[in-house]
Amino acid sequence: MLGSLEGKNIIITGASSGIGKACAVECSKAGAQVHLIARNLDKLNEVSAMLGDSVHTVNSFDVTHSEGIEPLVKSIVDTHGKIDGFIHSAGIQITVPVRASTRDSYVSLYSVNNVAAYEFARSISRNKIKSSRGASIVFISSMMSIVANPALAAYCSSKAALLGAARSMALELAKQKIRVNCVSPGFMSDSKMMRDDLQGSLSQSEIDELKKGYPLGLGETIDVAKMCVYLLSDDAKWITGQNIVIDGGYSAR
Ligand SMILES: NC(=O)c1ccc[n+]([C@@H]2O[C@H](COP(=O)([O-])OP(=O)(O)OC[C@H]3O[C@@H](n4cnc5c(N)ncnc54)[C@H](OP(=O)(O)O)[C@@H]3O)[C@@H](O)[C@H]2O)c1
């Protein structure tokens, strides 16, 4: 089967919602033991229920608590064995004009979207943590890493910086059989971010305009999750340092 994760131990941040949740379900279906990380325990337990009897753990944790990342990863290794894969899907988006933004809002967005990705990858790169077979790391970036919208400077910057980090890590960690890639989605119709935009900040004409930009229409979180499963699997063993854009053709213009 293409994209088998049989016997692999996969850590997923942002697993309580959206892309992370879809990744948890798809990784589990592909045979992985998944370790779910997010803050909201009730939502994590709902995802856990979707995974049935498959081996998995639920970890209520704020990824901005950098000092807790290594102990958390180590506790997973102690109980379930070394790590084969990691998806960083935890992320926040703040729409604010530059002149109205603050240093604190910029830094706090970075600490979720970017610094946490780095800290988990740093931990997983250690030999005592990563599987002897190697490991695959996937950062969920965004189409906004290669194009932009106004009032998204912090978000666009945090996502573009993931691409640079992934390329450098890919070169450095290849000899340890660790692959590092980014997946950059466009808007998905079933995501909370999209719902928030539909309900809040965008007018109907702006929503219609947004949809027109997608030759294949808006995507779904499962479209992204399936790519993540592939990148985590041994079928992707020659893919590293890449940014896979999944945006229904938006950025092809
Ligand atoms: N939705 C889109 O259209 C879209 C497009 C391009 C890229 N992306 C990117 O894809 C990723 C996932 O987006 P999504 O649509 O799935 O968003 P979402 O439904 O809002 O989910 C975000 C996840 O991040 C977790 N999270 C946020 N802050 C956290 C923190 N401090 N500690 C731990 N977990 C935290 C949330 O869990 P808790 O609240 O339970 O902690 C939740 O599980 C994000 O990085 C986003 O930038 C999304």
The ligand as an ORCA input file, in Angstrom:
! r2SCAN-3c Opt
* xyz 0 1
  N      -6.936     26.455      7.544
  C      -6.335     26.879      6.451
  O      -7.004     27.251      5.475
  C      -4.818     26.876      6.408
  C      -4.186     27.239      5.220
  C      -2.805     27.232      5.186
  C      -2.067     26.857      6.291
  N      -2.702     26.515      7.430
  C      -1.867     26.130      8.589
  O      -2.185     24.822      8.961
  C      -2.022     24.653     10.363
  C      -3.289     24.093     10.944
  O      -4.363     24.965     10.616
  P      -5.855     24.543     10.930
  O      -6.713     25.119      9.882
  O      -5.896     23.095     11.214
  O      -6.084     25.396     12.273
  P      -7.017     25.123     13.525
  O      -8.165     24.260     13.187
  O      -7.251     26.463     14.133
  O      -6.066     24.281     14.487
  C      -4.944     24.855     15.077
  C      -4.363     23.834     16.023
  O      -3.224     24.430     16.665
  C      -3.326     24.155     18.050
  N      -2.619     25.177     18.799
  C      -2.718     26.527     18.655
  N      -1.944     27.141     19.566
  C      -1.359     26.160     20.296
  C      -0.470     26.147     21.394
  N       0.004     27.276     21.940
  N      -0.080     24.955     21.897
  C      -0.542     23.810     21.375
  N      -1.383     23.745     20.329
  C      -1.787     24.914     19.816
  C      -4.823     24.132     18.341
  O      -5.099     23.363     19.478
  P      -5.590     23.916     20.905
  O      -6.381     25.158     20.696
  O      -6.362     22.755     21.469
  O      -4.309     24.143     21.639
  C      -5.342     23.407     17.110
  O      -5.221     22.017     17.291
  C      -1.657     26.020     10.920
  O      -0.276     26.085     11.112
  C      -2.101     26.967      9.818
  O      -1.323     28.127      9.818
  C      -4.064     26.512      7.528
*
